[in-house]
């Protein structure tokens, strides 16, 4: 078997590549093994192709406001769906090629095939056992899909197969209205498909604040038929696939399953590590070290079931790559939680959610974008933003929003939360007119009214003047 390697990285997605970067700085005695296509989930079937589809849908949907803007000819526009999907695949392939460069020229350190743990220091790859001082598990995740739905063949789609279709529709169901389901359902509807969306719950896109959820629900109902409250049941009928939810029934041509993702841990051999596994079959993983128990085994990215987001996976791979070769694993301070859904209006959550805070010690500042100046000029005046702050200190705790340009305001708020800023600190900073960020200032002012007033010499006390066009 020879001398043990310093580490083996299992999986070459975002977390695996981040780990590889750190490992290569420290040793050349490593292996990286990947089962299936190389190139990250984000580039191949996730973040990037979905945003390409959303961008096309957003541009096409804007034709509905042309008349109000004094622009004519919108009725002549058509969405050439095969060409839209072809462009998605072409650009996707360019991005995948870029991801593949990260594993070029690795020589014998790069292997394709299935890896199976034989214990904390032994990994089998292609029938051969490899001894190693540490292991990094970064096997990623896949779309969740009930086995019985596989019987519908290529009419049953997930993000792994959606973008490979030559065309779609005209009738399509999206089952699951979490972040991905909301994005895909709205994009497909705005490209002209008849979309029926199904959710067992009443909350969408991961929103926890009921007032924000209500705003998004109104937008979604304008774009599609939305069925909630009961599981979706599928069966073959003449002319397509029947989807039943409670007493509601529709027949569609294709179904997109968007019911979340499941970690790729089958046949990985986690049971050989000698640590307890939870009901999902996952071991305990320290989010600050990525370590499993006190073993020289680290689990990063989607595989650990924490947060299936690219920036989190990259951070976790970075942590795992450093700690796998460290004498004593280091604890890393994690970034402020940040999640963005690229719907229209966009949805975002920052820091702590309202449902996780003590209502007795938390104040909420809210702003509607229905009458917000910049939003009205762009005919994007919909949505709502809520920020949460500690009543005693005024320190910002988190925020949820469904607003135009939420991705930008969410980043500002994430920086503020991580820097432990207060509502007053933020109100003392510049806000340019006219911008969407003035809506954020409105929410901050709403929160400030619930806090003790500072001296008049503080510019944070500069309030609104009661004219929507100027605020």
Order of alpha helices (4+ residues) and beta strands (2+ residues): beta-alpha-beta-alpha-alpha-alpha-alpha-beta-beta-beta-beta-beta-beta-beta-alpha-beta-alpha-beta-alpha-beta-beta-beta-beta-beta-beta-beta-alpha-beta-beta-beta-alpha-beta-beta-alpha-alpha-alpha
